[in-house]
Amino acid sequence: MSIGSFLASKENIEFVGKNSWKFGRNFILNKGLDYYNTNPDEAEQIKNNMERIGLAAGKEEVNETIQHIVIHYFEKLFALVKSYEAVWIVKNRIDVGDSLEYFNEAKRDNKAVFVAQSHFGATYLLGSVLMVNGFDISMVGKFPEPVGSMLFNNSNLMAEKYKTGKTHFINIADPAVDVPMSMFQALFSKKIISNVFDENNEFSRPVKLLGKDIFGGSGMDMILKNSNDEKVMLLTPFLIRTGEDTFRYEVDRHYFKNGDIINSFYNSLEKRIKKYPAQWYFIHELEESFIDMRK
């Protein structure tokens, strides 16, 4: 059993749903730390991955990374069951600075927006940032049941009850969904669409991260190969934890005209990893990124 499936128990989901952010976070954090204490091989894998990619991997660094991995899974459970508190946190605990101006510019100029997400920081709150600020989004991801329905229902509840923007989920776990076609349609319709770029799959290719050769891109360069800066705005968002319940929303802009967009995305991710290494939760399965999965 993985840390994700261990924490996504009915008991834990119900606890998070019934309690405030503070109590839910502490409850899940303690559960997750207990999991790693009883599964030292998984903690050792995290340490090995940190060393392999060139990050400091002393006891303090590994423990901090493990804490942030567990916190990530708390935020996932929170996104499944919380609506009012999620809206409140976005409005009161997230510093967005002027990052939303990119989205306003794209709307003004009638451009699609491709939001290239990575496995870094508070990713399960990223969609809420845009929703609460009035933007409709399409989100590609793997949302298996029963988690998928919970996420869809809670997102719809937020939109209906609190008049936020809406999220349309493009579910990779649903065999009836033509994911590439859905993405092309969203881009053609000038919508905001998000997908991860740092997963390794059969469409990934060699990339460099922290000076190491891995595989990534998730085929997003293929999806975007017929786009250009006149049609699509390219953005990488990062929601960085600045405290137990505070965050900062940062967005980098990228341009087709500058060449390899996947490399540009990874440059943005690398900058955040160097500054906040413990918030890169993908480190716990990074070993998979060294495998060539191309057909």
Phi and psi in degrees as GROMACS dihedral restraints (atoms count N, CA, C in turn):
[ dihedral_restraints ]
;  ai    aj    ak    al  type     phi  dphi    fc
    3     4     5     6     1   -82.0    20    10
    4     5     6     7     1   166.3    20    10
    6     7     8     9     1   -59.1    20    10
    7     8     9    10     1   -36.9    20    10
    9    10    11    12     1   -65.6    20    10
   10    11    12    13     1   -48.4    20    10
   12    13    14    15     1   -70.2    20    10
   13    14    15    16     1   -32.5    20    10
   15    16    17    18     1   -62.5    20    10
   16    17    18    19     1   -44.4    20    10
   18    19    20    21     1   -78.0    20    10
   19    20    21    22     1   -22.7    20    10
   21    22    23    24     1   -86.8    20    10
   22    23    24    25     1    41.0    20    10
   24    25    26    27     1   -79.9    20    10
   25    26    27    28     1   160.2    20    10
   27    28    29    30     1   -58.4    20    10
   28    29    30    31     1   -41.6    20    10
   30    31    32    33     1   -60.9    20    10
   31    32    33    34     1   -46.7    20    10
   33    34    35    36     1   -67.4    20    10
   34    35    36    37     1   -40.9    20    10
   36    37    38    39     1   -62.4    20    10
   37    38    39    40     1   -42.7    20    10
   39    40    41    42     1   -64.4    20    10
   40    41    42    43     1   -39.1    20    10
   42    43    44    45     1   -64.0    20    10
   43    44    45    46     1   -45.9    20    10
   45    46    47    48     1   -62.3    20    10
   46    47    48    49     1   -39.2    20    10
   48    49    50    51     1   -66.0    20    10
   49    50    51    52     1   -32.0    20    10
   51    52    53    54     1   -92.4    20    10
   52    53    54    55     1   -13.3    20    10
   54    55    56    57     1  -120.0    20    10
   55    56    57    58     1   163.8    20    10
   57    58    59    60     1   -69.9    20    10
   58    59    60    61     1   166.6    20    10
   60    61    62    63     1   -49.2    20    10
   61    62    63    64     1   -49.4    20    10
   63    64    65    66     1   -58.6    20    10
   64    65    66    67     1   -50.3    20    10
   66    67    68    69     1   -73.7    20    10
   67    68    69    70     1   -37.9    20    10
   69    70    71    72     1   -64.9    20    10
   70    71    72    73     1   -42.7    20    10
   72    73    74    75     1   -62.3    20    10
   73    74    75    76     1   -47.1    20    10
   75    76    77    78     1   -63.7    20    10
   76    77    78    79     1   -39.5    20    10
   78    79    80    81     1   -61.9    20    10
   79    80    81    82     1   -49.9    20    10
   81    82    83    84     1   -69.0    20    10
   82    83    84    85     1   -37.5    20    10
   84    85    86    87     1   -59.9    20    10
   85    86    87    88     1   -45.2    20    10
   87    88    89    90     1   -64.9    20    10
   88    89    90    91     1   -40.5    20    10
   90    91    92    93     1   -62.2    20    10
   91    92    93    94     1   -44.0    20    10
   93    94    95    96     1   -67.2    20    10
   94    95    96    97     1   -40.8    20    10
   96    97    98    99     1   -64.8    20    10
   97    98    99   100     1   -37.1    20    10
   99   100   101   102     1   -62.1    20    10
  100   101   102   103     1   -39.3    20    10
  102   103   104   105     1   -59.0    20    10
  103   104   105   106     1   -48.2    20    10
  105   106   107   108     1   -68.5    20    10
  106   107   108   109     1   -31.2    20    10
  108   109   110   111     1   -65.5    20    10
  109   110   111   112     1   -32.0    20    10
  111   112   113   114     1   -94.4    20    10
  112   113   114   115     1    -2.8    20    10
  114   115   116   117     1  -130.3    20    10
  115   116   117   118     1    65.2    20    10
  117   118   119   120     1   -63.2    20    10
  118   119   120   121     1   -22.2    20    10
  120   121   122   123     1   -64.9    20    10
  121   122   123   124     1   -34.4    20    10
  123   124   125   126     1   -73.0    20    10
  124   125   126   127     1   -36.5    20    10
  126   127   128   129     1   -65.0    20    10
  127   128   129   130     1   -36.8    20    10
  129   130   131   132     1   -67.6    20    10
  130   131   132   133     1   -35.6    20    10
  132   133   134   135     1   -63.9    20    10
  133   134   135   136     1   -39.3    20    10
  135   136   137   138     1   -61.5    20    10
  136   137   138   139     1   -45.9    20    10
  138   139   140   141     1   -59.8    20    10
  139   140   141   142     1   -45.1    20    10
  141   142   143   144     1   -62.5    20    10
  142   143   144   145     1   -41.1    20    10
  144   145   146   147     1   -65.1    20    10
  145   146   147   148     1   -39.5    20    10
  147   148   149   150     1   -62.3    20    10
  148   149   150   151     1   -43.0    20    10
  150   151   152   153     1   -66.3    20    10
  151   152   153   154     1   -41.1    20    10
  153   154   155   156     1   -64.5    20    10
  154   155   156   157     1   -34.9    20    10
  156   157   158   159     1   -90.3    20    10
  157   158   159   160     1    -6.0    20    10
  159   160   161   162     1    96.7    20    10
  160   161   162   163     1    17.9    20    10
  162   163   164   165     1   -92.0    20    10
  163   164   165   166     1   152.4    20    10
  165   166   167   168     1   -60.2    20    10
  166   167   168   169     1   133.4    20    10
  168   169   170   171     1  -134.3    20    10
  169   170   171   172     1    40.4    20    10
  171   172   173   174     1   -74.0    20    10
  172   173   174   175     1   176.1    20    10
  174   175   176   177     1   -57.5    20    10
  175   176   177   178     1   -43.4    20    10
  177   178   179   180     1   -64.8    20    10
  178   179   180   181     1   -43.8    20    10
  180   181   182   183     1   -65.8    20    10
  181   182   183   184     1   -41.3    20    10
  183   184   185   186     1   -66.0    20    10
  184   185   186   187     1   -43.7    20    10
  186   187   188   189     1   -63.2    20    10
  187   188   189   190     1   -40.2    20    10
  189   190   191   192     1   -66.3    20    10
  190   191   192   193     1   -40.0    20    10
  192   193   194   195     1   -63.4    20    10
  193   194   195   196     1   -43.8    20    10
  195   196   197   198     1   -60.8    20    10
  196   197   198   199     1   -41.1    20    10
  198   199   200   201     1   -59.5    20    10
  199   200   201   202     1   -44.3    20    10
  201   202   203   204     1   -69.8    20    10
  202   203   204   205     1   -31.7    20    10
  204   205   206   207     1   -62.6    20    10
  205   206   207   208     1   -45.6    20    10
  207   208   209   210     1   -64.4    20    10
  208   209   210   211     1   -42.6    20    10
  210   211   212   213     1   -60.2    20    10
  211   212   213   214     1   -38.4    20    10
  213   214   215   216     1   -55.5    20    10
  214   215   216   217     1   -43.5    20    10
  216   217   218   219     1   -72.1    20    10
  217   218   219   220     1   -29.6    20    10
  219   220   221   222     1   -62.4    20    10
  220   221   222   223     1   -45.3    20    10
  222   223   224   225     1   -61.4    20    10
  223   224   225   226     1   -32.8    20    10
  225   226   227   228     1   -64.4    20    10
  226   227   228   229     1   -47.1    20    10
  228   229   230   231     1   -63.5    20    10
  229   230   231   232     1   -39.6    20    10
  231   232   233   234     1   -58.3    20    10
  232   233   234   235     1   -43.5    20    10
  234   235   236   237     1   -66.6    20    10
  235   236   237   238     1   -22.4    20    10
  237   238   239   240     1   -77.0    20    10
  238   239   240   241     1   -30.1    20    10
  240   241   242   243     1  -126.5    20    10
  241   242   243   244     1    -8.5    20    10
  243   244   245   246     1  -109.2    20    10
  244   245   246   247     1   136.0    20    10
  246   247   248   249     1  -121.5    20    10
  247   248   249   250     1   -63.5    20    10
  249   250   251   252     1   -58.4    20    10
  250   251   252   253     1   -47.1    20    10
  252   253   254   255     1   -66.9    20    10
  253   254   255   256     1   -32.6    20    10
  255   256   257   258     1   -64.2    20    10
  256   257   258   259     1   -44.0    20    10
  258   259   260   261     1   -63.3    20    10
  259   260   261   262     1   -42.0    20    10
  261   262   263   264     1   -62.6    20    10
  262   263   264   265     1   -43.7    20    10
  264   265   266   267     1   -63.5    20    10
  265   266   267   268     1   -43.7    20    10
  267   268   269   270     1   -60.0    20    10
  268   269   270   271     1   -42.5    20    10
  270   271   272   273     1   -74.0    20    10
  271   272   273   274     1   -29.0    20    10
  273   274   275   276     1  -118.3    20    10
  274   275   276   277     1   -13.7    20    10
  276   277   278   279     1  -125.2    20    10
  277   278   279   280     1     3.0    20    10
  279   280   281   282     1  -118.9    20    10
  280   281   282   283     1   121.2    20    10
  282   283   284   285     1   -87.5    20    10
  283   284   285   286     1   108.8    20    10
  285   286   287   288     1   -94.8    20    10
  286   287   288   289     1   -10.7    20    10
  288   289   290   291     1    54.3    20    10
  289   290   291   292     1  -132.3    20    10
  291   292   293   294     1  -107.9    20    10
  292   293   294   295     1    17.6    20    10
  294   295   296   297     1   -64.2    20    10
  295   296   297   298     1   -27.1    20    10
  297   298   299   300     1   -73.8    20    10
  298   299   300   301     1   -10.6    20    10
  300   301   302   303     1   -63.3    20    10
  301   302   303   304     1   -28.3    20    10
  303   304   305   306     1   -61.1    20    10
  304   305   306   307     1   -44.2    20    10
  306   307   308   309     1   -68.2    20    10
  307   308   309   310     1   -37.2    20    10
  309   310   311   312     1   -65.6    20    10
  310   311   312   313     1   -38.6    20    10
  312   313   314   315     1   -64.0    20    10
  313   314   315   316     1   -43.9    20    10
  315   316   317   318     1   -62.9    20    10
  316   317   318   319     1   -39.6    20    10
  318   319   320   321     1   -64.5    20    10
  319   320   321   322     1   -43.0    20    10
  321   322   323   324     1   -63.8    20    10
  322   323   324   325     1   -39.4    20    10
  324   325   326   327     1   -92.2    20    10
  325   326   327   328     1     6.7    20    10
  327   328   329   330     1    56.8    20    10
  328   329   330   331     1    49.4    20    10
  330   331   332   333     1  -111.7    20    10
  331   332   333   334     1   149.1    20    10
  333   334   335   336     1   -72.9    20    10
  334   335   336   337     1   158.5    20    10
  336   337   338   339     1  -125.2    20    10
  337   338   339   340     1   124.1    20    10
  339   340   341   342     1  -101.1    20    10
  340   341   342   343     1   115.4    20    10
  342   343   344   345     1   -97.6    20    10
  343   344   345   346     1   107.1    20    10
  345   346   347   348     1   -90.9    20    10
  346   347   348   349     1   106.1    20    10
  348   349   350   351     1   -96.4    20    10
  349   350   351   352     1   157.2    20    10
  351   352   353   354     1  -132.7    20    10
  352   353   354   355     1   170.0    20    10
  354   355   356   357     1   -86.5    20    10
  355   356   357   358     1    67.0    20    10
  357   358   359   360     1  -143.7    20    10
  358   359   360   361     1   135.7    20    10
  360   361   362   363     1    71.6    20    10
  361   362   363   364     1  -156.8    20    10
  363   364   365   366     1   -86.7    20    10
  364   365   366   367     1    67.1    20    10
  366   367   368   369     1   -64.8    20    10
  367   368   369   370     1   -30.3    20    10
  369   370   371   372     1   -74.4    20    10
  370   371   372   373     1    -5.0    20    10
  372   373   374   375     1  -105.1    20    10
  373   374   375   376     1    -6.0    20    10
  375   376   377   378     1   -59.8    20    10
  376   377   378   379     1   -45.5    20    10
  378   379   380   381     1   -62.0    20    10
  379   380   381   382     1   -36.9    20    10
  381   382   383   384     1   -64.7    20    10
  382   383   384   385     1   -32.4    20    10
  384   385   386   387     1   -58.6    20    10
  385   386   387   388     1   -46.5    20    10
  387   388   389   390     1   -71.5    20    10
  388   389   390   391     1   -43.2    20    10
  390   391   392   393     1   -57.1    20    10
  391   392   393   394     1   -50.5    20    10
  393   394   395   396     1   -64.6    20    10
  394   395   396   397     1   -25.9    20    10
  396   397   398   399     1   -93.8    20    10
  397   398   399   400     1    16.0    20    10
  399   400   401   402     1    90.5    20    10
  400   401   402   403     1    11.4    20    10
  402   403   404   405     1  -100.2    20    10
  403   404   405   406     1   134.4    20    10
  405   406   407   408     1   -84.4    20    10
  406   407   408   409     1   140.8    20    10
  408   409   410   411     1  -137.3    20    10
  409   410   411   412     1   154.8    20    10
  411   412   413   414     1  -111.2    20    10
  412   413   414   415     1   133.6    20    10
  414   415   416   417     1  -127.4    20    10
  415   416   417   418     1   120.0    20    10
  417   418   419   420     1   -88.7    20    10
  418   419   420   421     1   135.8    20    10
  420   421   422   423     1  -176.9    20    10
  421   422   423   424     1   169.5    20    10
  423   424   425   426     1   -96.9    20    10
  424   425   426   427     1   110.5    20    10
  426   427   428   429     1  -124.4    20    10
  427   428   429   430     1    75.5    20    10
  429   430   431   432     1   -70.6    20    10
  430   431   432   433     1   159.5    20    10
  432   433   434   435     1   -78.2    20    10
  433   434   435   436     1   152.2    20    10
  435   436   437   438     1   -86.8    20    10
  436   437   438   439     1    -3.3    20    10
  438   439   440   441     1   -62.5    20    10
  439   440   441   442     1   -38.2    20    10
  441   442   443   444     1   -56.3    20    10
  442   443   444   445     1   -51.6    20    10
  444   445   446   447     1   -63.1    20    10
  445   446   447   448     1   -36.9    20    10
  447   448   449   450     1   -63.1    20    10
  448   449   450   451     1   -43.7    20    10
  450   451   452   453     1   -66.0    20    10
  451   452   453   454     1   -44.3    20    10
  453   454   455   456     1   -62.2    20    10
  454   455   456   457     1   -45.6    20    10
  456   457   458   459     1   -65.1    20    10
  457   458   459   460     1   -41.1    20    10
  459   460   461   462     1   -68.8    20    10
  460   461   462   463     1   -36.9    20    10
  462   463   464   465     1   -64.6    20    10
  463   464   465   466     1   -42.4    20    10
  465   466   467   468     1   -64.6    20    10
  466   467   468   469     1   -38.0    20    10
  468   469   470   471     1   -62.3    20    10
  469   470   471   472     1   -43.7    20    10
  471   472   473   474     1   -58.9    20    10
  472   473   474   475     1   -45.4    20    10
  474   475   476   477     1   -65.1    20    10
  475   476   477   478     1   -42.6    20    10
  477   478   479   480     1   -74.7    20    10
  478   479   480   481     1   -44.2    20    10
  480   481   482   483     1   -80.9    20    10
  481   482   483   484     1   -34.7    20    10
  483   484   485   486     1  -115.2    20    10
  484   485   486   487     1    10.5    20    10
  486   487   488   489     1    56.0    20    10
  487   488   489   490     1    41.3    20    10
  489   490   491   492     1   -87.7    20    10
  490   491   492   493     1   177.3    20    10
  492   493   494   495     1   -64.9    20    10
  493   494   495   496     1   171.1    20    10
  495   496   497   498     1  -111.6    20    10
  496   497   498   499     1   152.8    20    10
  498   499   500   501     1  -115.9    20    10
  499   500   501   502     1   127.5    20    10
  501   502   503   504     1  -102.8    20    10
  502   503   504   505     1   120.9    20    10
  504   505   506   507     1   -94.0    20    10
  505   506   507   508     1   128.1    20    10
  507   508   509   510     1  -103.0    20    10
  508   509   510   511     1   101.4    20    10
  510   511   512   513     1   -91.8    20    10
  511   512   513   514     1   109.0    20    10
  513   514   515   516     1   -62.8    20    10
  514   515   516   517     1   -27.8    20    10
  516   517   518   519     1   -75.2    20    10
  517   518   519   520     1    -9.8    20    10
  519   520   521   522     1   -96.3    20    10
  520   521   522   523     1   111.4    20    10
  522   523   524   525     1   -63.7    20    10
  523   524   525   526     1   -15.5    20    10
  525   526   527   528     1   -81.2    20    10
  526   527   528   529     1   -10.0    20    10
  528   529   530   531     1   -93.1    20    10
  529   530   531   532     1   125.8    20    10
  531   532   533   534     1   -89.2    20    10
  532   533   534   535     1    94.5    20    10
  534   535   536   537     1   -63.4    20    10
  535   536   537   538     1   -51.0    20    10
  537   538   539   540     1   -57.6    20    10
  538   539   540   541     1   -43.6    20    10
  540   541   542   543     1   -63.7    20    10
  541   542   543   544     1   -39.9    20    10
  543   544   545   546     1   -62.5    20    10
  544   545   546   547     1   -37.8    20    10
  546   547   548   549     1   -68.8    20    10
  547   548   549   550     1   -43.7    20    10
  549   550   551   552     1   -60.0    20    10
  550   551   552   553     1   -40.8    20    10
  552   553   554   555     1   -64.7    20    10
  553   554   555   556     1   -40.9    20    10
  555   556   557   558     1   -63.6    20    10
  556   557   558   559     1   -42.9    20    10
  558   559   560   561     1   -65.4    20    10
  559   560   561   562     1   -43.3    20    10
  561   562   563   564     1   -63.5    20    10
  562   563   564   565     1   -32.5    20    10
  564   565   566   567     1   -86.2    20    10
  565   566   567   568     1     7.3    20    10
  567   568   569   570     1    64.6    20    10
  568   569   570   571     1    39.3    20    10
  570   571   572   573     1   -98.1    20    10
  571   572   573   574     1   170.0    20    10
  573   574   575   576     1   -90.1    20    10
  574   575   576   577     1   122.3    20    10
  576   577   578   579     1  -131.9    20    10
  577   578   579   580     1   136.7    20    10
  579   580   581   582     1  -119.9    20    10
  580   581   582   583     1   146.6    20    10
  582   583   584   585     1  -156.7    20    10
  583   584   585   586     1   157.1    20    10
  585   586   587   588     1   -80.9    20    10
  586   587   588   589     1   147.7    20    10
  588   589   590   591     1  -113.7    20    10
  589   590   591   592     1    -7.9    20    10
  591   592   593   594     1  -108.1    20    10
  592   593   594   595     1    19.8    20    10
  594   595   596   597     1   -91.7    20    10
  595   596   597   598     1   150.8    20    10
  597   598   599   600     1   -99.0    20    10
  598   599   600   601     1   122.0    20    10
  600   601   602   603     1  -143.8    20    10
  601   602   603   604     1  -171.2    20    10
  603   604   605   606     1   -67.4    20    10
  604   605   606   607     1   -12.0    20    10
  606   607   608   609     1  -100.7    20    10
  607   608   609   610     1    -0.6    20    10
  609   610   611   612     1   -78.6    20    10
  610   611   612   613     1   164.4    20    10
  612   613   614   615     1  -140.5    20    10
  613   614   615   616     1   169.7    20    10
  615   616   617   618     1   -62.9    20    10
  616   617   618   619     1   134.5    20    10
  618   619   620   621     1  -140.5    20    10
  619   620   621   622     1   166.9    20    10
  621   622   623   624     1  -113.2    20    10
  622   623   624   625     1   137.8    20    10
  624   625   626   627     1  -142.4    20    10
  625   626   627   628     1   123.9    20    10
  627   628   629   630     1    53.8    20    10
  628   629   630   631     1    34.8    20    10
  630   631   632   633     1    79.8    20    10
  631   632   633   634     1     2.6    20    10
  633   634   635   636     1  -106.1    20    10
  634   635   636   637     1   149.9    20    10
  636   637   638   639     1   -89.7    20    10
  637   638   639   640     1   117.4    20    10
  639   640   641   642     1  -132.5    20    10
  640   641   642   643     1  -177.6    20    10
  642   643   644   645     1  -115.0    20    10
  643   644   645   646     1   135.6    20    10
  645   646   647   648     1  -165.6    20    10
  646   647   648   649     1  -169.7    20    10
  648   649   650   651     1   102.4    20    10
  649   650   651   652     1   -29.5    20    10
  651   652   653   654     1    56.1    20    10
  652   653   654   655     1    18.2    20    10
  654   655   656   657     1    79.8    20    10
  655   656   657   658     1    10.8    20    10
  657   658   659   660     1   -68.1    20    10
  658   659   660   661     1   -26.3    20    10
  660   661   662   663     1   -67.6    20    10
  661   662   663   664     1   -28.7    20    10
  663   664   665   666     1   -70.8    20    10
  664   665   666   667     1   -40.5    20    10
  666   667   668   669     1   -63.0    20    10
  667   668   669   670     1   -34.6    20    10
  669   670   671   672     1  -100.7    20    10
  670   671   672   673     1     6.3    20    10
  672   673   674   675     1   -62.9    20    10
  673   674   675   676     1   -26.3    20    10
  675   676   677   678     1   -99.9    20    10
  676   677   678   679     1    10.9    20    10
  678   679   680   681     1   -97.9    20    10
  679   680   681   682     1   167.3    20    10
  681   682   683   684     1  -151.8    20    10
  682   683   684   685     1   178.3    20    10
  684   685   686   687     1   -68.4    20    10
  685   686   687   688     1   -17.3    20    10
  687   688   689   690     1   -78.9    20    10
  688   689   690   691     1   -23.9    20    10
  690   691   692   693     1  -103.2    20    10
  691   692   693   694     1   -36.1    20    10
  693   694   695   696     1  -134.0    20    10
  694   695   696   697     1   132.1    20    10
  696   697   698   699     1   -94.1    20    10
  697   698   699   700     1   132.4    20    10
  699   700   701   702     1  -104.8    20    10
  700   701   702   703     1   123.9    20    10
  702   703   704   705     1  -134.7    20    10
  703   704   705   706     1   144.0    20    10
  705   706   707   708     1  -117.9    20    10
  706   707   708   709     1   114.0    20    10
  708   709   710   711     1   -96.1    20    10
  709   710   711   712     1   150.6    20    10
  711   712   713   714     1  -139.6    20    10
  712   713   714   715     1   128.1    20    10
  714   715   716   717     1  -108.4    20    10
  715   716   717   718     1   104.0    20    10
  717   718   719   720     1   -96.1    20    10
  718   719   720   721     1   130.7    20    10
  720   721   722   723     1   -73.8    20    10
  721   722   723   724     1   125.5    20    10
  723   724   725   726     1  -111.4    20    10
  724   725   726   727     1    -4.8    20    10
  726   727   728   729     1  -171.6    20    10
  727   728   729   730     1  -170.4    20    10
  729   730   731   732     1   -68.2    20    10
  730   731   732   733     1   -27.4    20    10
  732   733   734   735     1  -141.4    20    10
  733   734   735   736     1    26.4    20    10
  735   736   737   738     1  -126.8    20    10
  736   737   738   739     1   150.9    20    10
  738   739   740   741     1  -145.9    20    10
  739   740   741   742     1   161.1    20    10
  741   742   743   744     1  -127.7    20    10
  742   743   744   745     1   129.2    20    10
  744   745   746   747     1   -96.3    20    10
  745   746   747   748     1   117.8    20    10
  747   748   749   750     1  -119.4    20    10
  748   749   750   751     1   142.8    20    10
  750   751   752   753     1  -135.7    20    10
  751   752   753   754     1   129.8    20    10
  753   754   755   756     1  -104.8    20    10
  754   755   756   757     1   143.2    20    10
  756   757   758   759     1  -104.0    20    10
  757   758   759   760     1   144.9    20    10
  759   760   761   762     1  -129.0    20    10
  760   761   762   763     1   159.0    20    10
  762   763   764   765     1  -132.8    20    10
  763   764   765   766     1   134.7    20    10
  765   766   767   768     1   -58.3    20    10
  766   767   768   769     1   -38.1    20    10
  768   769   770   771     1   -63.1    20    10
  769   770   771   772     1   -19.1    20    10
  771   772   773   774     1   -86.9    20    10
  772   773   774   775     1     0.5    20    10
  774   775   776   777     1   109.7    20    10
  775   776   777   778     1  -133.6    20    10
  777   778   779   780     1   -66.1    20    10
  778   779   780   781     1   105.2    20    10
  780   781   782   783     1   -71.7    20    10
  781   782   783   784     1   -33.2    20    10
  783   784   785   786     1   -64.1    20    10
  784   785   786   787     1   -43.3    20    10
  786   787   788   789     1   -60.6    20    10
  787   788   789   790     1   -38.4    20    10
  789   790   791   792     1   -66.1    20    10
  790   791   792   793     1   -41.5    20    10
  792   793   794   795     1   -59.1    20    10
  793   794   795   796     1   -46.0    20    10
  795   796   797   798     1   -65.8    20    10
  796   797   798   799     1   -32.1    20    10
  798   799   800   801     1   -61.5    20    10
  799   800   801   802     1   -39.9    20    10
  801   802   803   804     1   -66.3    20    10
  802   803   804   805     1   -42.7    20    10
  804   805   806   807     1   -62.5    20    10
  805   806   807   808     1   -43.3    20    10
  807   808   809   810     1   -60.0    20    10
  808   809   810   811     1   -40.1    20    10
  810   811   812   813     1   -59.0    20    10
  811   812   813   814     1   -41.7    20    10
  813   814   815   816     1   -71.6    20    10
  814   815   816   817     1   -39.3    20    10
  816   817   818   819     1   -61.6    20    10
  817   818   819   820     1   -42.7    20    10
  819   820   821   822     1   -62.4    20    10
  820   821   822   823     1   -35.5    20    10
  822   823   824   825     1   -85.5    20    10
  823   824   825   826     1   -36.4    20    10
  825   826   827   828     1  -132.8    20    10
  826   827   828   829     1    65.0    20    10
  828   829   830   831     1   -58.2    20    10
  829   830   831   832     1   -32.7    20    10
  831   832   833   834     1   -68.2    20    10
  832   833   834   835     1   -19.4    20    10
  834   835   836   837     1   -89.3    20    10
  835   836   837   838     1     2.9    20    10
  837   838   839   840     1   -87.7    20    10
  838   839   840   841     1    85.6    20    10
  840   841   842   843     1   -73.2    20    10
  841   842   843   844     1   -13.7    20    10
  843   844   845   846     1   -67.5    20    10
  844   845   846   847     1   -11.4    20    10
  846   847   848   849     1   -59.4    20    10
  847   848   849   850     1   -25.3    20    10
  849   850   851   852     1   -75.1    20    10
  850   851   852   853     1    -8.5    20    10
  852   853   854   855     1  -136.0    20    10
  853   854   855   856     1    24.6    20    10
  855   856   857   858     1   -63.3    20    10
  856   857   858   859     1   -25.3    20    10
  858   859   860   861     1   -55.2    20    10
  859   860   861   862     1   -27.9    20    10
  861   862   863   864     1   -69.5    20    10
  862   863   864   865     1   -21.2    20    10
  864   865   866   867     1   -76.2    20    10
  865   866   867   868     1    -8.1    20    10
  867   868   869   870     1   -93.8    20    10
  868   869   870   871     1     1.4    20    10
  870   871   872   873     1   -99.0    20    10
  871   872   873   874     1   131.1    20    10
  873   874   875   876     1   -80.3    20    10
  874   875   876   877     1   108.9    20    10
  876   877   878   879     1  -101.3    20    10
  877   878   879   880     1     5.7    20    10
  879   880   881   882     1   -65.7    20    10
  880   881   882   883     1   143.1    20    10
